[in-house]
Amino acid sequence: MSKKHVSRKLKSAWRKHIDISDVDRFLEEQRQDERVGSQIADKPSVELFCEEKKPIKPKATLREIRKKKFDELPRSLLPLVNTSNVSDPTVKHNIKKDRNPTTPVAPAPVRIKKKGRPSGIATATAEDIWAKDPIPEELKNEWIAKDLVHHTLRNIGKPLVTNLPARMDPPQRHVPLRKKLPNEGISYNPAIDDYLHLKNKVIKQEQAIIRKEKHFERVVTNMFVKMTPEEKQQTAIKEMSEGLLNNTEKAESEDENPAEETAPVAVVAKRKKPISKAKKRMRELQEQEEKLIQRELSKLVEIDNVEEINKDIEKKERKAKNVAKIRAFKRKAMREKIDLPIDFVEPGQLSGSLRTIKPLNNLLATGLPKVRKVSILQRTRAEIERKKRRLPTVRYKRSSHKELMPEIVK
């Protein structure tokens, strides 16, 4: 910041504009040291630090905290406690005189016994379990963890007999049992949110397939008439002998009911006006001549519209080429696109070990395209831009900016 110009004309002006912040700071530090006793740098280590005689009290467990809450006064009775510093003026009046003084006995707190979780203690067996070592030699290795040994033996069918409850491990004592998951790799234990998300995704996919199938059944399958071979044969015979059957039926009905015979209605045809052969020939020749004239006229009209017809043909050819090109591009894009099915194992099929889960998809069929799709080598920005499909843009020119075509000299 620019320094403010002040007048230094008189001695009073000299006294006014003086920067004494460093002096104030020094005096403040000195005052602080006086408050403390002396400067911290000058003090010996014995005065500054001290050794703890008693160890720090360990953190109280959940059981101890719960037990302590029983002894405390309930929050609802706290307003009744006298917190005033003023002594009661009529103490004697308020004291009850008990003729038979007996020491009050505090009632034992009511404890509600809850059914605990199963402790995991094995039932007694007839054979001596300590006589033989349950852990095989191949599992006795410093590289194999204790959890993994227990897990392996449990799945083999030879579990270790433990007389300790499941929650005796000191670090996991306060962790709820539902949150205790085995270590990674011991068994298939994904996070519950991830599992549910995957399950919902698969359900949506399956529902879409079912909806599509129902749609096709409604639109295509149910539209066709379902007929047995016998019905088809009957309809074919009926269609092929349509007039014959009617005549035969009529004849049969006449034979059966001769009394119900009705007189046929006589149809008298109108007498046609006679026409000479010469007139007939003249009419035919006239019709032929009219047809020829009409054909010639249509030819002349088409000759006049040759240019327009040529333009239409060229336009249709261009359109057909573009459509073919787009179809080829789409076909290529569809070939490159890989929609792999989601690997989802149902909870019933899950077993303790990942080795026993059967893969749903063939690794060669699904793995190689995945490797191709997720390219290991990083592509450049230019390659990515080149791969992108460019949208066709139409450029319009103003009529004033168009270049004039050169005139064709005939």
N, C-alpha and C positions, 0 to 999 in steps of 0.2 A: 504493500500500500504506500501511496505517496505521503511524505511527511508534511504535516500541517505547519505552515509558516506562522510563527508567533513573534510578537514584538519583544526585543531584548533591550529596550531603551532604558528603562529604570530598574532599580534594584528590586522593587516589588514584583516586576515582571520576571526577574531571575528566580525569585522564590516560588512563583506560581508554577511554572512549567518545568518541573524536575521529575525525572523517572527514578523512583525509589523502590521499585518492585523487588530488586535483588536484596535490598536491605530488609524489606518486610519478610521475604522468604527466609532469610538467614535467622531473623528474630523468631519466626514461627517455628522453625526447626529446633532452635535453642529452647523455646518454651515447651515444645513437645518432649524433648530430652529431659527437661527439669521435671515434667509431670511423671515420666517413667522412672526416673531416678538418676540415670546417667545414660550415655550413648550405648546402644546395643553392641556396637563393635568392641567397646572397651570391657564389656561384662564378661566374666569367665563362663565356660560351658556348664559348670555345676549349677549356676544360677538360672541359666536359660533352659536346660533340659533336666529331666528327672526320670529315674527308673521306676516302673510300676512294681510295687511289692506283690499285689494280688493279680492273678491273671484276669483277663477280660471275661465277664460272664458270658457263657455260650447262649446262643439264640434259643429262646423258649420254643418248645415244640407245640404243635396244634393241640395236643392233649392237655398240656400244662396251661395253655391260654384258656381252653374251655373250662378246666377245673377252677381256674382263678375267677372266672366270671360268676360261678356259683356263690363265692364268698362275698362278692361285691354287692352293694345295695342296688336294687333295681332302679332304673331311670325314672319310673313312674313315681317313686317315693322320694326322689331328690328334693322336690319343692317343700316337703315337710321338715327337712333338716334345718335346724336353727343355725344360721351362719352369722348372726349379729354379734358384735363385740360388746354390746351393752348387757350387763349382767341382769338376771331376773330379780326385781325388787322384792317379790314375795315368794321367796324360796320355800319358807316353812309351810306356807299355806298349800303349796303344790305337792308336798311330799305326802305320800299315802303311808299311814301307819299300819304296818302288818303285824298282827298279834302273834302269828306263828311263822316266824321268819325261816324260810328254807332256801337253800341255794338253788337258783333257777337252772334247770337243765335244758340246754339248747336241743331242739328236735333235730334228728338226723335228716339231712337233705334227701329228698326222694330221687332215686337214681333210676332212670328208664334204661332198661337193658335192651339194646338193639341186637338183632341177629347179625352176627359178623359174617364176613366173607369166608369161603372155605380156605383153610390155612395151608392146604397142600401137604398135610402130614399123611404119609402112607399108612395103610392098615397093616396090622401084624401079619407076618408070614410064618409058616411052619419051619422052613429051612433057615439056616444061619446065613444071613446076607453079608456078614462081615468076614466070613471064612474065605470067600473068593473075591478077587478084584473085578468089579463090574466093567471097568474101562478097558477096552482092548489095547494091545500094544501099539497099533498104528495111530491111535488117537493120543497117545502120550508123547506130546511134542510141545516144545516151548512156543512154536509158531501157531498152534491151534488154541484159540481162546476157550475159556471155560464155558461161555454161553453156547459156542458152536458144538462143543462136546455134548452138552446136555441136549441140544437140539437134534444132533445126529442120532444119539442113543434113543431119544423119544420116538423118532421116525422109524428106526430099525425095529422097535418093539421091545427094547431093553432099557427102560428108563431108570435113571439113578434114583435110589431111595433117599429122600431128604427129610430130615426131622425138623427142618426150619421152615417157618412160614414164608410166603412169597415176598413179603415186604420187609425183610430183615436187612437188606442191602442199605448201608448208611446213606449213600448219596440219593437213593431213590425212595427213601422211607416216607417222605412227605409228598411224593408224586402220586396222583390218583392211579388206580390200576388200569383204567380205560386208556390212560395216556402212555402207559408203558408199552412201547413197541419194540420188537427185537431189532438188533443191529442190522445195518444194510447188508444185503446178500444172504442173510440167514433164511429169510422167507419172503414171499411176495407181499409186501406191505406198502402199497402206495398211500399217499395222503387221501383222506376220505373225500375232500372237496374235489381233488383231481379225478378220483374214481367216479364220483357222482356226475361230474361234468362229462366224462367220457361216456358213461352209461346213457345220459340224456341225449348225447349226440347220436349214439347208435340207435336209440329208440326213435328219434326224429327221422333218421335215415330209413329205418324199417317201416315206419308209418307212411312215409312218402311212397315207398315201393308198393305197400298194400293199397294205398289210395289210387295209384296208377293202374294196378291190376283190376281194381273194382271199376274204374273208369272204362278200361278196355272191355271188360265183361259187359258193362251196361251199353256201351256205344257200338261194339262190334259183335260180341258173341250172342247177346240176347236179341240182336236185330235179325239174325238169320233164323229161319224156320227149322226146327229140329224134327226130322222125319225118320221113321224106321224104314229098313229096306222093303218090308211088306207094303207099307203105306205108299212108298215111292212107286212100287210096281202097280198098285191099284190106280193111283193117279195117272200113271203113264197109259194104262189100258183105257181109262175113262176118256183121256184127252184124244188118244189115237182113234177111238171108235165113238166119237161124239154124235154124229148124225145117224150112224148105223143103229146104235142102241135106242135112240128115240123112235125110229121107225119100227123096230122090232117090238118095243114096248107098246106102241100104238096098236100094232097088229094083234099082239097078245090080248090087250084090253078089249079090242073089238070082238075077238074070238070068245073072250070070257063073257062080255055083256052085249049080246046081239040085240036085246030089247031096247038098249039105250042108244041105238044108232040114230044119228042126226043127219038130215039131208045136207050135203055140201052146198055151200053158197056158190052160185054160178058167177064167175068173173068174166064179164064181156069186155074184150079188148077193143080200144078205139080203132076204127079203120083209118089206116094211114093214107095220106094224100099221095096218089101215084106221081112219080117223078121220072122224067125221061133220062136215058143214059147220057145223052149229050149234055144236059144241064148238070148232071152229077159230075161229069168229067170236067166241065168248066169251073165248077166250085173248087175241085181239088187243085186244079192248075193255079187258080187265083190264090189259094191258101199257101201253096208252095212259093209263089212269087212274093207274097207279103213277108214270108219267113226270110227269104234271101235278102230282100231290101232291108229288113230289120238287122240282119247280121252284118251287112255292109255298113250300115249307119253306126253300129256299135264299134266296128273296126276303126272307122274314121275318128270317132270320139276318143278311142284309146290312143290312136296315133297322135292326136293333139296333146294328150296327157302323158306322153312318153317320159318327159323330163321328171315330172312329179313321181311317176311310178318308179323310175330309176333311183331317185332320191330316197323313196320309201324302202326300196330293196336294200340300198347301201346302209341306211339307218338300222334296219333289222339285222343285217349281217354284223355291223359294229356291236350292236346290243348283244347278239348271240356270242360274239367273241369275248366281250367283257364278262358276260354271265359265266362262260366256260372258265375264264381266268379266275374269277372270284370263287367258283366252286372248287377249282383245283387248289387254290390257296387255303380254303376252308378245310378241304380234305387233308391237306398237309398239316394244318394246325391241329386237327382232331387226332391225327396219328401221333403228333409230338406230345399232345396232352395225355397225361397218365392220371387216371382217377383210381387210386389204390383203395381197397377196402380197409376199414379200421380194424386193427387187431384188438378184439375185446373178448376177454375170458369171463364167463359167467361165474358168480360166486360159488356155485355148486361144484364147478369143475376145478376150482383152485385147490391145490394141495399144499402141504407144508414146504416143499422144495420146488425151486424153479426148474430143476432138472426133469421133474415128472410132468410138467405142463407141456402138452403137445402143441406145436405151432399150428396156427390156422392156415397160414399162407406158405407157399413154397418160397424159400429164401432166394433161390436163383431167379424166380419169376418176379419177385417184388424188390429184392435188394439191388440188383443191377440197374433197373430203371431209376431207383431212388438216387443211386450214386451219380448217374448221368444227369438227373434233374438238379440235384444239389451239387453243382460243379465245385470240385476241390480248388481248382485254380481260379484266382480272382479275375473277373473280366474287367476290361477297361470301360470307361464311360462311353467312348465312341462305339464300342461293340454293342453295348446295351441299347444305345439310341438307334443303331442300325437294325437291331432285332425288332424294335417296336414297330407295330403296324401304323403306317402314316395314314391319316384320314384324307380322303380325296377332297381337295379344295377347288372351288370354281372361281376363276378370276374374271371379273367383269371389266370391260373397257368402255369408256365414254365414247359416244359417237363422234365427238370432236377430236378424240385422240387416235381414232382408227386410221391405219395407213390405207391410202387409196390403192386398189388393185390395178395393175397395168392393163390397159385395154387390149383385147385380143384382136390382132389384125387378121382379117379374113383373106 
